[in-house]
Structure formats: C-alpha cells, structure tokens
C-alpha cells in the first residue's frame, strides 16, 4: 500500500513518490535519513511520544514568534514530514502503530537495541503484520554483537571507530572531528541500505531488517587506515592538516589567512610549477614524480618550502583567482563565508523554508541533484502531533470515535 492509494495523505512528487515511511527516530541520524527520503517525495510520518517528543525540538538556534519558538535544528532535520504522536507504552498506541505499519513501506528507528522489542513492536513483531516492511534500525554498535546494548552518541562512534585517534595535531592529543560524523555517516549508510531493501521488497514482496551501526559507519570512513594496519602493521596517527602520505595535500598560510593546496599528482604539480613561474621544478630529478614527492623527507626538504614561498605573499582571493580553475586550491572558509558564497547559492545548498507563524528559516539544501526527479526541500517541519488525525484516518482507517478513544487513553 502506498500514498497513491490512500486518500487524505498528500502525494509528493519525486523519485520516492508514493512510498510511505514511519519515522520513529530522534535527534539526528534517523531524522536526517527520513528527511532525505522526504526531500525526494516519500510521505514521511514522524512519530513522537506526546509526553516525550524529539529532544531536538528544544535545541538551539531558536526562531521566535511572540512567546512561541521553533528550533532551527529540528526544522532542518525534519523538513517535509507529517507529524503525529503515539505513546508506544500504551496498548492503544502499540495497536495504532501496528495498524499504520500494515500500510507502510519503511520504518526508521534509532533506539538502543532491544527497546522496540521491550515495547512489543520490534522487527519480528512488525514483520508479521507487514512482511514487506523495510525496518531500518540505526544504533551505536549495531543490533548484534557483545556491545550492542551499550548506549552511544556520535562521539562514542568517533572514539570506538578509530576516528579520534587519527585526528589532531601531531604533537597533541586526539581531537574529535568538528561535526557529528558518527551520526552523519550512519545516516548516509542507512539511506543506502533502506533504498536497497526497498528495491528488493518492491521486486519480491519480502521486507527485511536494515541494521546500521554508527561505529561500523565510522570504520568504513577511515580511508586507508584499516588496510595500512592489516597489510603493513602501520597504526594511523593524527597528522594535523596533512594527509598521512599524499603530498602536497595540506593547509598553507597565505597573506591573509590559509588555503588548501593539493597539487599532488604529476599533472597538477607540473601545472603548479608553470603557474607560479618555476617550470623547471617539474623536471627536477629529485621531485619529478608523485612517488618521489610522497617521501616525507624529500617533501619537507624540497617541496613544502617551495609551495610556502609561492603562497605566502598572496591573499587567498588572489590565489583563488590565479589558480583555482587550474589547481586544487581553495580558501579555508568559515561557515559565514560558505553561506554567503555565490557558488553555494548556485548549487541551492542554502535554502529558505517557510514555517507558518515564524517566517522563513534558512538551512542547508539537498546535495543529491537528480535531473528528472529533483528534491523538494521547501516543505516545513510540522508542529508536534499536527497531522495525527489526518494520518490515522488515511493510513489506519480510523474514524472520529477511534481517534477520540486514543486521545482519552493518552495514546496520542
């Protein structure tokens, strides 16, 4: 059953038009997964506990309208969703969830493993109601293994997945990556896994459990660290702004700040030598190949000083004008710079979403650009429980009396 055959549920245009998603998740990894599906046309229904809603409704920054406030954080990760309330600790709430699941395609949750089972609405139970259900579970350590019941946050994943140990200045302690990469990595793998399972369910009628762990996701983003250890016994270390072995590929000072310069291939190195007026360096037998420049001693003695000299007397804007169309060179930009960059606007990566009563909220856009079925990022996040009656009527087939009984029982 899809939104196309459910009168009363809005059918969204997009690649996922007609797909019905129940999003029971909270905070970031799960909600962002649901947001991406909603951007591409899925009818995503965010399910919250009426007495314990998603905690990010209280996260800063706040958009205020009189005494009311809207979390910009919540708005960004929950745009485009219908919102309902269900208390799964009540018999009535669990029954209602089962009735919704019977006509849904996907369910997303990111509770600690075992929580949904304790509530009586785990995967096995819901799969009996709807055998084609794609049940996406995002957790810290995964649904299996000796660590599965441990509580986890983003930093748990960064620490347990090895990322902290690889980040920071060479002579300093490990440093957390400056964004919630453990959550974000899990989001992206969850979206991928959900769509793979949906494809299988559409072909065969067989749903499945999609099990995505934050720690696993971080491990999968450590580039060459795992094979460096398994092949050569080399343990990744924190190297600051340098790449472990690709050179030149790092931050350099310029006249008014810093730029990234990454002309490490033979082609880019030759172009850099020509652009900065020293073409003969491209043929210097000590540094004429990428493999030679990768040698740390050669790089520090011969290559790095040359690049520092090229860049030091020029401003970042001057260097970008001079070289960025030819070489991997860019100013190290602040978020203010990024938001105000014309290139960001050209790619629609900061969008304005109108929230009734609050006005427009600017947030990041959708990086996936589809030529035939583009994302629709203009629909706002809903108020708590705003669409409860509409969804229960359309998806579960409930009438006014049944909805009133749910309300009286405190289930919605």
N, C-alpha and C positions, 0 to 999 in steps of 0.2 A: 504494500500500500504506500502510495506517495502523496505528496501535497497536491498533485494534479487531480487526484480523485477524492479530495477531502474539502468539500465546500466550506467556506469560512476561514480556511487557512490561506494566507496570501501566497501566491505562486511567484517566486522571484525569477527574474531572467538570469541566465548564466549557465556555465558548464554543468553545475550540480542542481539545476532547476528540478524540482520535484522530489529531491532527497530530503527526508525528514530526520533531523538529528536531535536527540535529547542530550543536553549538556549539563551534567550534574557537577561539573568540576568547579574549583575555586582558585583564586589568586591568579596564576599566570600560565603555567604550561598547558593545562587543559583549556582554560578560556581562550587562549590565543589559538589553539587548534580549532576550536569552534568558530572563532572569528574568521579565520582563513576560509573555512568551509562556507560560512555565511556570505563572505565577500563574493564568492563565486556562485551564489544562487541557492544554496541549500536553505531549507526552512529550519533554522536552528532555534530550539526552545531551551532557554536557560532555566534550570530547575533549582530553586533555592529554598532553604528552610525558612518559613515565615518568621521564626524567632531567632534564627542564627544565619542570616544571609551571608553571601560572599563578603569576607572581611575587607576586600579592596574597595567596597563602597565607601569606606572611611579613610582611604589612602589619599594623601595629597598628590598633586595640587588640586585646589578646590575652585570651582566656578560657582559664584554665589548669585542668588536672585532673592533679595529680601532675606528672610530667615532660612530659606532653603539653600542647600548646597549640593553640588554634583561633583563627584570625584573624576578628575580628568583621567586618572589611571584606569579606573573602572570603565569609563566611557571608551577609552582606546581599545581595550581588550574584549569588549562585549558589544561593539557596534553591530548593528544588523540583526540582533537576536530578539525573538519574542521572550518575554519573561513571565514565569509562573512560580507559584510557591506550592510546595508539598512537604509535609513533615513525615519523613520515612520512618520515624519512631512510632507512628500510629498505624494501626491496622488499615484504616481508611486511606492513609497516604500511600502505603505499600500497594494496596489494591489498585489505587488510581495509577500508580507508576506502571504496574503490570498492564493495565488497560491501554496506556499510552505506548508502551513497548510493543504491544501486539501490532501496532500500525506504524511503527518507526523503522528506519533503516539502520541507524547508528546510535549508539550510546557512548558518551565520553564521561569518564570519572577519574579523579586523581586522589582518592583517599588512600590511606595506608592499607596495604593488602590485608584482607580479612574483614575490613569494616563493612563492606557491602554484604558479605556473607552473614555477618552477625545481624544485620538488619533484615536478612531474609530476602535480599534482592541481588544476590551475587550472579555471576555469569551463568552458572549451570541452571539456576532457577529461571532466569530471564530467557535463556536459550530454549527452555521447554515451552515457554509462552510464544516465542518467535524464533524458530530455528534458523532464519536467515539474518538474524541480528548481528551486526558488526559491533562488538563490545570492546571499546578502546580503553585500556587501563594504564594510566601513567603513574609511576611511583618512583621513590628514590632508588631502590635496589632491585625492583622487579617483583613479579608475582611468585617466583620460585627462588630456592637457594636459602642458605642459613641466615642471610642478612635481611630477608625480605620484609620482616615485621619492624625493622628499625625505622624510627622517624627520620625524615630527611628534608633538607632545604636545598636551595641552589648551591650554597657554599659547601654543603655535605658532598654534593656531586663533584664540585671542583676539587675538593680535597681528596676524596676517595678515588676519583678518576685520574689523578695524577697531574691535573692542570695547574694547581697552585705550585707544585714543585718545579714547574717549567717556566714560571712567570716571576719576574722581579729583576732587580739589578744583580749583576754577577757577584758582588761582594755583600749583598744584603740578604734578608730573609725571604722566603717565598711570599708572593703577593697575589691576592685574589684578582682575577680578571675583572675589569671595571664595569661589567654588566652581568646580568644573571644568565650566564652562558649555559649553566647546567639546566635551567628551566627552558631556555630558548632552544637548545639542542634537542631536548626531549619533545618539544612542540613540533619541530620540523620532522623528526623521525615518526612521531605519532600521526601527523598528517599523511606522510608517505604510507605508513602501514595501514591506516584507515582506508585510503583510496585503493590500495592493493586488495585489501579484504573485501571492499565494496564491489570491486570488479569481479572477484570470484563469486560473491553472493549473487550478483546480478546474472552471472552465467549459469550457476548451478543451484541456486536457492539455499546454499549452505553458508551460514554465518560462521564466525569464529572469534576467538579472543585475540586481541592485539595487545601484546604485553610490551610496554616501552619503559625502560628504567633511565632515570637521569644519569646515574653513574655509567651505565653502558653507553649512553649517548655521548658523554664527555670522552670516554676512552676512544670512541670512534672518531673523535675530532682532534686527536693528538698527533696527527700527520704521520711522521716517520718514527716517532718515539718508540713504538712497540717493536717494529722490525729492527731498529737500531740496537735494541737490547737483545732480541732473540737471535739476531744474526751475529752481532759483534760484541755483545755484552756491555754496550755503552748505555749508561744511565743518563737520561735527559736532565739537563740542569738549566737554571734560569740564567739567561744571557742578556737581560735588559731589552734594548730595542734592536738587537742584532738577531739575524736568523742563525740557527746553530751551525750552518755550513755554507749556505748560499751567500756569496759576496761579490759585489757590494749590494746590500739589501737592508738598509737601516736608516735611522734618523740622522740628519746632519744639520748643524747650525747654519743659518744664513744671516744676512744683515739685520733682519728684524724679527727673527723667530727661528723656526725649524721647518725643514722639509723632509719628506721621504724621497730617497733616491734609490732606485732598484735596477740599474742597468747592468745586470749580471751576465746576460748571455753575450756571446761573441758579437752578434749583430748590434745589440744595444750599446755594448762597450765601444765598438768602432764608431757608431753614430755620436756617442758622447764625446769621444776624443776629437772628432771633427767639429762638433758644435762648439766646444769650448776652446778650439784653436790649437790643439796639440795632436794632430792626426798621427804623428809618428809613434805615439804611445801604443796605438793599436797593433803595431808591428814589433814592439819591443819583445825580444825573445823570452824575457823573464815573466811577462804578464800578457802574452798574446793569445792565450786560450782560457776559456772558462775554468777548466780544471786547474790550471796554474793559479788563477786568481782566487780559487776556493781555498788554497792553502793559507792557513791563518797567519803564519809568519810573513809570507810574501805579501798578503793583503795589508797587514798592519804597516809593513815597512815601505811598500811601493805604491799601493793603490789608494788606500784611505787618505794619506796626506794629499794626494793629487786632487781627489774629489773635494776634500775640505777647502783646498785653495780655490777651486773653481767656484764654489758656492758662497764662500764667506763674505765676499764683497758685494753680493747682490741681494736684493729683497726677495721675499717669497713671490710677490706678484710679478716681479721682473723675471724670476726664474721660470714661473709657470708660462708667462707669455713667450719666453725664449725657447723653452724645451718641452713643455708638457704634451704638445701634439706629436712629439717625436720619441720621447723617452718616458719611462715610468717615473715621473717626478710630480709631486704634489705638496702643497702647503699642509702642515699639520693643523687641521681646522678645529675650532671649538664647535659645540652644538649650535651656538648662535650663528657662526659662520655657515654651518651646514643648512640650517633652516632658511637663512636669507640668501643662499647661493642660487643664482638663476638656474643652474643646472638641476638643482633639486626640484624646482618648480616645473621645469621642462619634463621631468620624469614623473610628475604628480606624486612625489614622495612625502610631501606635507599637504594634507587635505583638510578642508573645513567641513565639519559635520554639524548640522543644525540640530540643537536639542531644544524642544519646546519648553518655553519658560526661561531658558538660560541663554539662548542665542548660540552662535557658532563656537565650536571647540576645534582648535587645530591640533592635529595628531598625525602620526606617520601613516603613509598610504600603503598600498599593496605592491610589493616588489615583483610579484609574478604578473607579467604582461602577456595576456592572450589576445591574439589578433581577431579572432572570431567571437569569442565569448569573454569579454573583459570583465574585470571585477567591478562590483558596485559597492563603493565604500561610503556612500552618502547617507546610510540609514543609521539612526542613533541607537545607543543602548537604551533599554526600557527601564522604567521605574520598577521597584520591587513588586512583583506579582501583577504587573499591569495587564498582562494578556491571559491570566489564569482562566477566566470563564470562556474566552474565545477558544483557547486550545482544548479545554476539557469538552466543550461542546463539539468541536470539529473533529478532534482526533480520537477522543474516547467515547463520543456519542452521548455524553451526559446531558440530562435535562436540568431545568431550574431546580427541581426538588433535590436531585442528587447533589448538585453543587451547594445548595443551602445546607444539606446534611454534612457535607465535608467541612463547610465553614463552621458549623456548630460544633463539630468534633475537634476543631483546632487543627485539622489536617492541611488546610490551606490558609 
